[in-house]
Amino acid sequence: MENQRESQPPMPPMPPQQPGAYPPPPYGQPQVPPTYPPPYPPAYAAPPMYAAPAPAPQRNVFSRVVRLLMKRVMYASSAVGNFLKPRWLSALVITMLLGVVAVQTFLLVLPAISSVFTNQPSDNRTTFIAPPQSVLTYIEAQRNFDVNKMWEAYSGRAQAALLDNGNTKEALKARLDQFKSNGIKFQREQFIGAKELSNGQRMFFYAVEVQVPGSGGLQTIPTIFLVDDTGQLVNVDPNLAANQ
């Protein structure tokens, strides 16, 4: 073995190593140039592009409000149920009383509701109807004992009916003269109301206050004026132009 070591050629001398250089390869291996890292980082593949997620559908404000109200109602119902659970008998009595009140209220409101759909007034009181000029003329003429204006306030048909019954304008004048000589005065006339009849005629109600000497005050005489559909006076009750 010592002979083999002596037969190997001697190793060539190693060249001097420069500072910062790579060490030489082992003896008998080829010289491989050194590899250096790239001056820049390697280029990586671009990340895959994903589509943006679809925006969440926005809820309608009304639906959100309804859901919130439903939650509140359910919570309130649960709280009320927990409160009334040990008091079920009292709650039953109160519920029955509230039901009776609701039924009575509905019966009271039902006529008003039906009048809305049937176009009929629920109030049976008569509506205001202004007196026609013939009634106002008769009242003023009666206060002043004016026979002519009182007679002219009647319609032509009413005058003919009075004449057929023997009630003339002269007879009316005679009665008014008698009232005037006895000191009777027509003081005030108060309009009470009016009513329209089915035949188109209208009735006007007055309270006539008359001062009668020796009576100690004013006497109220209810007077009814009947007017036709044209606004002319048909009849007066009590009628001073008629024979009493």
C-alpha positions in Angstrom: 0.0 0.0 0.0 2.8 2.2 0.6 4.0 1.4 -2.9 0.7 2.6 -4.3 1.0 5.9 -2.5 4.5 6.3 -3.9 3.3 5.5 -7.5 0.6 8.3 -7.5 1.7 11.5 -9.2 2.2 14.4 -6.9 -0.6 17.0 -6.6 0.0 20.2 -8.3 0.4 23.2 -6.1 -2.9 25.1 -5.3 -3.0 28.6 -6.7 -3.2 31.3 -4.1 -6.9 32.0 -3.2 -8.1 35.6 -3.6 -10.1 37.1 -0.8 -13.9 36.8 -1.4 -13.5 34.1 -4.1 -15.2 30.7 -3.9 -13.1 27.8 -2.8 -11.7 25.6 -5.6 -13.5 22.3 -6.3 -12.1 19.1 -4.9 -9.2 17.6 -6.6 -10.1 15.7 -9.8 -13.5 17.6 -10.4 -14.0 20.1 -13.2 -14.1 23.7 -12.4 -17.8 24.9 -12.4 -18.4 28.6 -12.7 -20.2 30.0 -9.7 -23.9 30.9 -9.8 -25.1 34.2 -8.4 -28.6 35.1 -7.3 -30.6 37.2 -9.8 -30.3 40.9 -9.3 -34.2 41.2 -9.1 -36.8 39.0 -7.5 -38.3 36.4 -9.9 -41.5 37.4 -11.6 -44.4 35.5 -10.2 -47.6 34.7 -12.1 -50.4 37.2 -11.6 -53.1 36.1 -9.2 -56.3 34.9 -10.8 -59.0 37.6 -11.3 -62.2 36.8 -9.5 -65.5 38.5 -10.3 -66.7 40.9 -7.6 -69.5 39.4 -5.5 -73.0 40.6 -6.3 -74.2 43.3 -3.9 -76.7 42.1 -1.3 -80.3 43.1 -2.2 -81.4 46.1 -0.3 -84.6 45.6 1.7 -87.4 47.9 1.2 -87.9 50.4 4.0 -91.6 49.4 4.3 -90.7 45.7 4.7 -88.1 46.6 7.4 -90.6 48.7 9.2 -93.2 45.9 9.1 -90.7 43.3 10.4 -89.7 45.7 13.2 -93.3 46.2 14.1 -94.0 42.5 14.0 -91.1 41.8 16.3 -92.3 44.5 18.7 -95.8 43.1 18.7 -94.6 39.6 19.3 -92.4 40.8 22.1 -95.3 42.8 23.7 -97.7 39.8 23.3 -95.2 37.5 25.0 -94.7 40.0 27.8 -98.5 40.5 28.3 -99.0 36.7 28.2 -96.4 36.1 30.9 -98.0 38.9 33.0 -101.6 37.6 32.6 -100.8 33.9 32.9 -101.3 33.8 36.6 -104.2 36.2 36.3 -106.2 34.5 33.6 -109.6 34.8 35.4 -109.3 38.6 35.7 -108.1 38.8 32.1 -111.1 36.9 30.9 -113.5 39.1 32.8 -111.8 42.3 31.4 -111.9 40.9 27.9 -115.6 40.2 28.1 -116.3 43.7 29.3 -114.2 45.2 26.5 -116.1 43.1 24.0 -119.4 44.4 25.3 -118.2 47.9 25.1 -117.0 47.3 21.5 -120.3 45.9 20.4 -122.3 48.8 21.9 -119.9 51.3 20.3 -120.3 49.6 16.9 -124.1 49.7 17.3 -123.9 53.4 18.0 -121.6 54.1 15.0 -123.4 51.8 12.6 -126.1 54.4 11.6 -123.4 57.0 10.7 -121.5 54.4 8.7 -124.6 53.3 6.8 -125.4 56.9 6.0 -122.0 57.3 4.3 -122.7 54.5 1.9 -126.4 55.2 1.4 -125.9 59.0 1.0 -128.6 59.6 3.7 -128.1 61.9 6.6 -128.0 60.1 10.0 -129.4 63.2 11.7 -133.2 63.3 11.4 -133.3 67.0 12.2 -134.4 69.3 9.4 -131.8 71.4 7.6 -131.9 75.1 7.6 -134.2 76.6 5.0 -134.3 80.4 4.7 -137.8 81.9 4.7 -138.8 83.3 1.3 -139.6 87.0 0.7 -143.3 86.4 0.7 -143.2 85.3 4.4 -141.0 88.2 5.4 -143.3 90.6 3.6 -146.4 89.2 5.3 -144.8 89.5 8.8 -143.6 93.1 8.3 -147.0 94.1 6.8 -148.8 92.4 9.8 -146.7 94.3 12.2 -147.6 97.6 10.5 -151.3 96.7 9.9 -150.7 97.0 6.1 -153.6 95.1 4.5 -152.5 95.6 0.9 -149.0 94.0 1.4 -150.4 91.2 3.4 -152.9 90.4 0.6 -150.2 90.7 -2.1 -148.0 88.2 -0.2 -150.5 85.4 -1.1 -150.2 83.6 -4.4 -152.9 84.1 -7.1 -154.3 80.6 -6.4 -154.4 81.3 -2.6 -156.2 84.6 -3.2 -158.8 82.9 -5.4 -159.3 80.2 -2.7 -159.9 82.9 0.0 -162.3 84.7 -2.2 -164.3 81.5 -2.9 -164.7 81.1 0.8 -165.9 84.7 1.3 -162.6 85.9 2.8 -161.9 89.2 1.0 -159.3 91.8 1.5 -162.0 94.1 3.0 -162.7 91.5 5.6 -159.0 91.3 6.4 -158.8 95.0 6.8 -161.8 95.0 9.2 -160.1 92.5 11.5 -156.8 94.4 11.5 -158.6 97.7 12.3 -160.3 95.9 15.2 -157.0 94.7 16.5 -155.5 98.2 16.2 -158.5 99.8 18.0 -158.2 97.3 20.8 -154.5 98.2 21.3 -153.1 94.9 20.1 -149.6 95.1 18.7 -147.4 92.6 17.0 -144.0 93.0 18.8 -141.6 90.3 17.6 -141.5 87.3 15.3 -139.0 84.5 16.0 -138.1 82.0 13.3 -138.2 78.5 14.7 -137.5 76.3 11.7 -138.7 74.9 8.3 -139.8 71.7 6.8 -139.9 70.7 3.2 -142.8 68.5 2.2 -142.9 65.7 -0.4 -145.1 67.8 -2.8 -142.5 70.6 -3.0 -144.2 72.9 -0.6 -142.5 74.2 2.6 -143.7 75.0 6.1 -142.1 77.8 8.1 -142.7 77.9 11.8 -142.7 81.2 13.7 -143.4 82.3 17.3 -145.2 85.7 17.1 -145.2 87.7 20.3 -148.4 89.9 20.6 -149.0 92.6 23.2 -152.5 92.5 24.4 -153.7 95.3 26.8 -154.7 94.0 30.2 -152.9 90.7 29.7 -149.9 91.7 31.8 -147.3 90.9 29.2 -146.6 89.4 25.8 -148.5 86.4 24.4 -146.8 84.0 22.1 -148.9 82.8 19.1 -147.4 79.9 17.1 -147.8 80.7 13.4 -147.3 78.4 10.4 -146.7 79.7 6.9 -147.3 77.3 4.0 -145.4 78.2 0.8 -145.6 76.6 -2.6 -142.7 75.5 -4.7 -142.5 79.0 -6.3 -142.0 80.7 -3.0 -145.5 82.2 -2.9 -147.6 82.2 0.3 -150.4 79.6 0.2 -151.8 79.7 3.7 -151.2 81.1 7.2 -152.3 79.5 10.4 -153.8 81.3 12.2 -155.1 83.1 9.2 -156.3 86.7 9.9 -157.9 86.8 6.4 -160.2 83.9 7.1 -163.4 84.0 8.9 -163.0 82.7 12.4 
